[in-house]
Amino acid sequence: MKPRVLFIEDDRDQISLYKTKFELEGFDFFYACNGAEGTVMAKDKKPGLIFLDIIMPDENGLEVLKKLKKDEDTKGIPTVLFTNLSDKASREEGIKSGAIDYLVKTDITLKDLIRWARENIKRS
Amino acid sequence: MGIAYWLDRGIATSVTIAVFVLVIVYGYFFAQSTGKIIEANFSEKQAKEALQELADHLEIKVKAQTRNLEEKNKNLEKLIKMRSEFLDLASHQLRTPVGVIKNIMEMMDDGDMGRLPPNVRKEYIHNAFEKSLKLKKIISDILVTSELDTASFTVNNKNAQDLQLEDMVDKIVADTKFEAGQKKITLDWQRPEKPLPLVVGYEHYLSYAISNLIDNAVKYTPSTGETSETRDRRDKPGWVKIRAEAKGRELVFSVEDNGIGIPSDEIGNMFKKFNRATNARKMYTDGSGLGLYIIKEIVEGHGGRVGVESRLGEGSTFKIFLPIKK
C-alpha cells in the first residue's frame, strides 16, 4: 500500500504543488482546507502523517492539533506543524501540544520534505 | 597754680582721652564681632533653608524623572513587542509567496516539471509569476508602513505640492485597466467634467492610497472569466465605479464595487494593521493586510479621513475625504 499523507492547509496554490510532488514520489495525497474538514478526514482516511498549517481561517492549526491529540482515533497519527510562521511561542506551544516537529515551509526544499516524510511516516 | 596743677590736669586729660579712645576701639570691635555673629547666624539659616528646599525639590525631581523613565520603559517594551509582532506577521506574509515560487523553481530545476501535463506546467509557471508580483506588492506595503510608523506622518507644507486629483486617478486607472480587463471587470472612472479644486499633499503617497483602493476593489470582485483560480469566479458581471467630487470644504473620492463585501461585524476593524476580513482571507490566503491601514495613515496625514460602507455578498464603497486647498 502507498504511504498516505494528509495536508490541512488553506492555500490552494500550495496544496496543488505539494500534491503534485508527493504523488510524483509515490504517496497517496489527501488534503483539507480547514480544521473541521481536516479532523474528519484524519479519522476517515487514517493517514500515516499529517501536515498541519497554523494560520487558517476559522480555526488556527494549534487548536486543530489539540483536537487531533484528544481524539482516540487520531492521537496516534504523527502530526507536524507545517507553516510559514516562525515565532518561538507557536513552536513551543506546538511541540508541547504533541506535534512531532515544527517545520517552516520556506526553510525546507521539496526533496528534503519528501525525505523527512519517508522517515517520519507511521507505517501501518 | 603750680606745676602740680598742670601735671594733674595733663594726666586727667590723657586718661580721659585714653579712656575715650579705648571706648571707641572696644566699641568698634564689639560692633564688628556682633555684626559677624548676626551675619553668620543669618547665612546659616539661609543655607539650611536652601538645602531643605533643594532636598524637597530633589525628591520631587527624582520622583518625576523615575516616573518619566518608567513610562519610557513601558513605551519601549510596547514598541519592541509591536515590532516583533510586526516582524512575525510580516515574515509570514513574505514567506508565503516566496515558498510557492521556490517550490515551482525547484520542480523545474529537478526535472519534475517535464513529467507533468503541459497545462499544469503552464499553470505553475503562471502562478510563480503571479506570486512574484504579489511579493513585490507585500514588500512595498511593509516598507511604506514602516516609513509611516517611524516618522508620524503628516503633510509638511514646505515639501507639499498642489495636486489635481483627477490627473492622479487617470494614471492609476490606466495602470489597473489591464488587470480589470483580464478579470472581465468593468472599470468605470466617472471623471468630473469641470476641474476639481486642488488639494495639498504628496503625490507619491496619495497615489499609493488611491491605487490601493482601486486594486482592492478589483481584487475582491470575483471574475466571470475563466481564471486559473476557480475560487475567483462567479456569473454576475463585476464592476468598479470610481468617482470624485467637491463637497463643502472637502474632496470626496470614492470607489464602489459589487464584489464580495465585508461581514458586518468586521467592518469596524477594516483599517487596522494586518487585519484582513475572513472572506477576503479565504479568497486569497496571501496579502499584506496593510493596504487599508496604509490608506488611513496617508489620508489622515493629509488632514483627511476615510470611510467604508459594505454589505456582505453585495459589494463595498470606500471613501477618502481630503481637505480642499485654502
Chai-1 contact restraints between the chains, C-beta under 6 A:
chainA,res_idxA,chainB,res_idxB,connection_type,confidence,min_distance_angstrom,max_distance_angstrom,comment,restraint_id
A,D10,B,T285,contact,1.0,0.0,6.0,A-B,restraint_1
A,D11,B,T285,contact,1.0,0.0,6.0,A-B,restraint_2
A,D13,B,V100,contact,1.0,0.0,6.0,A-B,restraint_3
A,D13,B,N127,contact,1.0,0.0,6.0,A-B,restraint_4
A,L17,B,N103,contact,1.0,0.0,6.0,A-B,restraint_5
A,L24,B,D112,contact,1.0,0.0,6.0,A-B,restraint_6
A,P57,B,T278,contact,1.0,0.0,6.0,A-B,restraint_7
A,P57,B,R281,contact,1.0,0.0,6.0,A-B,restraint_8
A,P57,B,K282,contact,1.0,0.0,6.0,A-B,restraint_9
A,N84,B,H92,contact,1.0,0.0,6.0,A-B,restraint_10
A,N84,B,R95,contact,1.0,0.0,6.0,A-B,restraint_11
A,N84,B,T96,contact,1.0,0.0,6.0,A-B,restraint_12
A,L85,B,H92,contact,1.0,0.0,6.0,A-B,restraint_13
A,D87,B,D88,contact,1.0,0.0,6.0,A-B,restraint_14
A,K105,B,G99,contact,1.0,0.0,6.0,A-B,restraint_15
A,T106,B,R95,contact,1.0,0.0,6.0,A-B,restraint_16
A,T106,B,V98,contact,1.0,0.0,6.0,A-B,restraint_17
A,T106,B,G99,contact,1.0,0.0,6.0,A-B,restraint_18
A,T109,B,E106,contact,1.0,0.0,6.0,A-B,restraint_19
A,L110,B,N103,contact,1.0,0.0,6.0,A-B,restraint_20
A,L110,B,E106,contact,1.0,0.0,6.0,A-B,restraint_21
